[in-house]
Amino acid sequence: SQQVCIMCLCILCQGSIVAITVTVIAVVLLVFGVAAYLKIRHSSYGRLLDDHDYGSWGNYNNPLYDDS
């Protein structure tokens, strides 16, 4: 009976260690994801994300082929 209890305790400990590890990894990935998203939003690329003309190339000027 005592051995079964110790075995259950070890299984519970291993399960909680796995759960804590997965939770920590998920939180770290979430924090890095939010940080990267905010960095993109506040950089010069943020204007591109806010632009609603996703399929429009009409306003695109390529400096290599600019005739002006």
N, C-alpha and C positions, 0 to 999 in steps of 0.2 A: 504494500500500500504506500509506504513511504517512497520506495523507488519510483512508483508510478507518478507520484506527486512531483518528485524532483525532475522526472522526465518531462512531465507536462510543463513545469516551470521553465525548463530549458527550451522547449518548443515555443512557449509564449515569449521568452526572451529573444529567441532568434527571429520570431515573427515580428516583434516590436522593433528589433534592430533593422530588419528589412524595411518595415514601414517608415521608420524615421529616416533611413537612408534615401528611400524613394521620395519622401516628402522634402528633404533638404535639397536633393537634386532638382526637383520640380520648382521649388522656390527660387533657387539660384538661376535656373533657366528663365523663369518668369521675370526676375529682376533684370537679367541681361537683355532679355527681349524688350522690356519696357524702356530700358536705357537706350538701346539701339534705335527704337522707334522714336523716342523723344529727340535723340541726336539728329536723326534724319529730318524730323519735322522742323527743328530749329536751325538746320543748316540751309545751304542754298538749294538743296534738293526739295525742301518743304514746299516751295512754290510749284514744283512739278506735280507733287501729290495733290495740291489743292486745285490744280487746273482741271476743269471738267471736260475739256476737249481731248479725251484720251485718244480718239481715233483720228484726230485732225493733224495733218502734217503741214497745213497751210501757213502757219506762223513760224515754221522751223527754218532757220537760216544756218546753213553749213558754212562756217568761215573758210573752209578750203575751196569751196565752189561759189563763193559769193562774187557776183559780177560787179557790184558797186564799188 
